[in-house]
Amino acid sequence: MILPPLENKLTALKLTTVASCIEQSCKDANIDLLSITDFLESILDKQIEHNRAVSATRMRRFAALRWPDATLANSAELRAVIKPAVFTHIQSCGWLDQKAHVLIEGPTGSGKTHLACAIGNEVIANGFRVQFFRYRDLLIRLVAAEKEGELRAMLKKLLRIDVIIIDDWVSDKLTHEEQAVLFEFIEKREKRASLVITTQFETKVLHKAVGGDTIADAILDRIVPMSYRLSLNHDIAFRSIKAASDVKKKVQKEAENV
């Protein structure tokens, strides 16, 4: 009989034939089953770790994050201005089970996009799919899909992505066409999948930009009440900090190659 830990790993790797062969070998009294099991488990652990690493790399490439190396661990400056309990909950990815959203507000250069990408990488590390869009680019794609009669198919495809990051939700007023497809997109994801949104503007400004009418109400009412709101209205010049950090890393790397 195969011991449960080994059987679970063989199942995870879909090695049913290998499992069957081991099961047959277990019937041979001359075989030291415990030694074989320990040996196989060590090999399978390495294979599982490799598969996870390959999967994470593929998911990060698919996500197309603006800052692909951003992590919550190297976002200490931003962490200092966020309530610890909220930060911990976001880091745990518990909000994904709630199908909740994260709304990041703050002025230009405050680190909104970096934090959104850091959250994205944390989500990927936990095995969830992520995709990054600039707000305007997403609208363009949605409108194009509507004109081609492909909007429903596109929304269905996007729904398979656990977290969509919408970066730089601006205050530009939407056309009726843009307003309609945005509503379809938001409504489709309600209580089914999560969003991470960055913006410079308060909700009332966004409401006016979206149209300031009942559709604007419908769009924002499906986002704001279900969002963890992170305000980055601080005095930290995050871009300057990041630029200095990048220079430091480059100098260290050059020093190592000398």
C-alpha positions as CSV (number, residue, x, y, z in Angstrom):
1,M,0.0,0.0,0.0
2,I,1.3,3.5,-0.9
3,L,1.6,5.8,2.0
4,P,-0.8,8.8,1.8
5,P,1.8,11.6,1.6
6,L,3.4,9.9,-1.4
7,E,0.1,9.0,-3.0
8,N,-1.0,12.7,-2.7
9,K,2.1,13.9,-4.5
10,L,1.7,11.3,-7.3
11,T,-1.9,12.4,-7.7
12,A,-1.0,16.1,-7.8
13,L,1.5,15.4,-10.6
14,K,-1.0,13.1,-12.4
15,L,1.5,10.2,-12.2
16,T,-1.2,7.5,-12.1
17,T,0.9,5.0,-14.0
18,V,3.8,5.5,-11.6
19,A,1.5,5.1,-8.7
20,S,0.2,1.8,-10.1
21,C,3.7,0.5,-10.6
22,I,4.6,1.4,-7.0
23,E,1.4,-0.3,-5.8
24,Q,2.5,-3.5,-7.5
25,S,6.0,-3.3,-6.1
26,C,4.6,-3.0,-2.6
27,K,3.5,-6.6,-2.9
28,D,7.1,-7.7,-3.1
29,A,8.3,-8.6,0.4
30,N,11.9,-8.1,-0.5
31,I,11.6,-4.4,-1.3
32,D,12.3,-1.8,1.5
33,L,9.1,0.2,1.0
34,L,10.1,2.9,3.5
35,S,13.4,3.7,1.8
36,I,11.8,3.8,-1.6
37,T,9.0,6.0,-0.4
38,D,11.4,8.5,1.2
39,F,13.5,8.6,-2.0
40,L,10.5,9.1,-4.2
41,E,9.0,11.8,-2.0
42,S,12.2,13.8,-2.1
43,I,12.2,13.7,-5.9
44,L,8.5,14.5,-6.2
45,D,8.9,17.5,-3.8
46,K,11.5,18.9,-6.2
47,Q,9.2,18.3,-9.2
48,I,6.3,20.0,-7.5
49,E,8.4,22.9,-6.5
50,H,9.7,23.2,-10.1
51,N,6.1,23.0,-11.5
52,R,5.0,25.8,-9.2
53,A,7.9,28.0,-10.2
54,V,7.2,27.4,-13.9
55,S,3.5,28.1,-13.4
56,A,4.2,31.3,-11.5
57,T,6.6,32.5,-14.2
58,R,4.0,31.8,-16.9
59,M,1.3,33.6,-14.8
60,R,3.5,36.6,-14.3
61,R,4.2,36.9,-18.0
62,F,0.5,36.6,-18.7
63,A,-0.3,39.3,-16.1
64,A,1.9,41.9,-17.9
65,L,2.3,44.0,-14.8
66,R,3.7,47.5,-15.2
67,W,6.2,46.8,-12.4
68,P,6.8,43.0,-12.6
69,D,9.3,42.9,-9.8
70,A,7.1,44.8,-7.3
71,T,6.4,42.9,-4.1
72,L,4.7,43.7,-0.8
73,A,7.9,42.8,1.0
74,N,9.8,45.7,-0.8
75,S,7.0,48.2,-0.3
76,A,7.9,49.2,3.2
77,E,7.4,52.9,2.5
78,L,3.8,52.3,1.3
79,R,3.1,49.8,4.1
80,A,3.8,52.5,6.6
81,V,0.8,54.6,5.5
82,I,-1.7,51.7,5.4
83,K,-3.5,50.3,8.4
84,P,-1.7,47.1,9.5
85,A,-4.9,45.0,9.7
86,V,-5.9,46.0,6.2
87,F,-2.5,45.4,4.8
88,T,-2.3,42.0,6.4
89,H,-5.7,41.0,5.1
90,I,-4.8,42.1,1.6
91,Q,-1.5,40.2,1.8
92,S,-3.3,37.0,2.9
93,C,-5.5,37.2,-0.2
94,G,-8.6,36.6,2.0
95,W,-10.4,39.3,0.1
96,L,-10.4,37.1,-3.0
97,D,-12.7,34.6,-1.2
98,Q,-15.1,37.5,-0.6
99,K,-14.9,38.5,-4.3
100,A,-14.0,42.0,-2.9
101,H,-11.9,44.7,-4.6
102,V,-9.0,47.0,-3.7
103,L,-9.3,50.7,-4.5
104,I,-6.0,52.6,-4.3
105,E,-6.3,56.4,-4.3
106,G,-3.5,58.9,-4.3
107,P,-1.7,61.6,-6.3
108,T,0.7,61.1,-9.1
109,G,4.0,59.6,-7.9
110,S,2.5,58.2,-4.6
111,G,3.2,54.6,-5.6
112,K,-0.4,53.5,-6.6
113,T,0.7,51.4,-9.6
114,H,3.7,49.9,-7.7
115,L,1.4,48.8,-4.9
116,A,-1.2,47.4,-7.3
117,C,1.5,45.4,-9.0
118,A,2.9,44.2,-5.6
119,I,-0.6,43.0,-4.8
120,G,-0.8,41.3,-8.2
121,N,2.4,39.4,-7.5
122,E,1.1,38.3,-4.1
123,V,-2.0,37.0,-5.7
124,I,0.0,35.1,-8.3
125,A,2.1,33.6,-5.6
126,N,-1.1,32.2,-4.1
127,G,-2.0,30.5,-7.3
128,F,-4.5,33.0,-8.7
129,R,-4.6,34.5,-12.2
130,V,-4.0,38.3,-12.7
131,Q,-4.1,40.6,-15.7
132,F,-3.0,44.3,-15.8
133,F,-4.8,46.9,-17.9
134,R,-4.5,50.7,-18.2
135,Y,-8.0,52.1,-17.8
136,R,-8.1,53.7,-21.2
137,D,-6.7,50.6,-22.9
138,L,-9.3,48.4,-21.3
139,L,-12.1,50.7,-22.5
140,I,-10.7,50.7,-26.1
141,R,-10.6,46.9,-26.1
142,L,-14.2,46.6,-24.7
143,V,-15.6,49.1,-27.3
144,A,-13.7,47.3,-30.1
145,A,-15.1,43.9,-28.9
146,E,-18.7,45.4,-28.9
147,K,-18.3,46.7,-32.4
148,E,-17.1,43.3,-33.6
149,G,-19.9,41.5,-31.8
150,E,-17.3,39.8,-29.5
151,L,-18.1,41.6,-26.2
152,R,-19.9,38.7,-24.6
153,A,-17.0,36.3,-25.5
154,M,-14.4,38.8,-24.2
155,L,-16.2,39.3,-20.9
156,K,-16.5,35.5,-20.4
157,K,-12.8,35.2,-21.1
158,L,-11.9,38.0,-18.6
159,L,-14.1,36.4,-16.0
160,R,-11.7,33.5,-15.8
161,I,-9.1,35.9,-14.5
162,D,-9.3,36.1,-10.7
163,V,-8.0,39.6,-10.4
164,I,-7.9,42.4,-13.0
165,I,-5.8,45.4,-12.2
166,I,-7.2,48.6,-13.8
167,D,-4.5,51.3,-13.5
168,D,-5.1,55.0,-13.6
169,W,-8.9,55.3,-13.7
170,V,-9.0,58.9,-14.9
171,S,-11.6,61.6,-14.8
172,D,-12.1,61.8,-18.6
173,K,-15.8,61.8,-19.3
174,L,-17.0,58.6,-21.0
175,T,-19.0,58.4,-24.2
176,H,-22.4,56.5,-24.0
177,E,-20.7,53.6,-25.8
178,E,-17.8,53.5,-23.3
179,Q,-20.3,53.8,-20.4
180,A,-22.3,50.9,-21.6
181,V,-19.4,48.5,-22.1
182,L,-17.9,49.5,-18.8
183,F,-21.1,48.7,-17.0
184,E,-21.3,45.3,-18.8
185,F,-17.7,44.6,-17.7
186,I,-18.3,45.6,-14.0
187,E,-21.7,43.9,-13.8
188,K,-20.3,40.6,-15.2
189,R,-17.6,40.5,-12.5
190,E,-19.9,41.4,-9.5
191,K,-19.6,38.8,-6.8
192,R,-17.7,36.6,-9.2
193,A,-14.2,38.0,-9.4
194,S,-12.0,40.8,-8.0
195,L,-10.6,44.1,-9.2
196,V,-7.6,46.2,-8.1
197,I,-8.2,49.9,-9.2
198,T,-5.8,52.8,-9.0
199,T,-6.9,56.4,-9.4
200,Q,-6.0,60.0,-8.5
201,F,-9.6,61.0,-7.9
202,E,-12.2,60.7,-5.2
203,T,-15.4,58.7,-5.9
204,K,-17.5,61.8,-6.5
205,V,-15.2,62.9,-9.3
206,L,-15.2,59.4,-10.9
207,H,-19.0,59.4,-10.6
208,K,-19.3,62.6,-12.6
209,A,-16.7,61.3,-15.2
210,V,-18.6,58.0,-15.7
211,G,-21.7,59.9,-16.5
212,G,-23.1,61.2,-13.2
213,D,-26.4,59.4,-13.9
214,T,-28.1,56.1,-12.9
215,I,-25.5,54.0,-14.9
216,A,-22.7,55.8,-13.0
217,D,-24.5,54.8,-9.8
218,A,-24.8,51.2,-11.0
219,I,-21.1,51.0,-11.9
220,L,-19.7,52.5,-8.8
221,D,-22.2,50.8,-6.5
222,R,-20.8,47.5,-7.7
223,I,-17.2,48.6,-6.8
224,V,-16.9,51.0,-3.9
225,P,-19.0,49.2,-1.2
226,M,-17.1,46.0,-1.9
227,S,-13.7,47.6,-1.9
228,Y,-10.8,47.8,0.6
229,R,-9.8,51.5,0.1
230,L,-6.1,52.4,0.4
231,S,-5.4,56.1,0.5
232,L,-1.8,57.0,-0.4
233,N,-2.2,60.7,0.3
234,H,1.2,61.0,2.0
235,D,4.3,63.1,1.5
236,I,6.4,60.2,0.2
237,A,7.8,60.8,-3.3
238,F,7.6,57.2,-4.1
239,R,9.0,57.5,-7.7
240,S,12.1,59.2,-6.3
241,I,12.5,56.5,-3.7
242,K,12.2,53.8,-6.4
243,A,14.6,55.5,-8.8
244,A,17.2,55.8,-6.0
245,S,16.6,52.1,-5.1
246,D,17.1,51.1,-8.8
247,V,20.3,53.0,-9.0
248,K,21.6,51.4,-5.8
249,K,20.8,47.9,-7.2
250,K,22.5,48.7,-10.5
251,V,25.7,49.9,-8.7
252,Q,25.7,46.8,-6.5
253,K,25.3,44.6,-9.5
254,E,28.2,46.3,-11.4
255,A,30.4,46.0,-8.3
256,E,29.7,42.2,-8.1
257,N,30.8,41.9,-11.8
258,V,34.1,43.6,-11.3
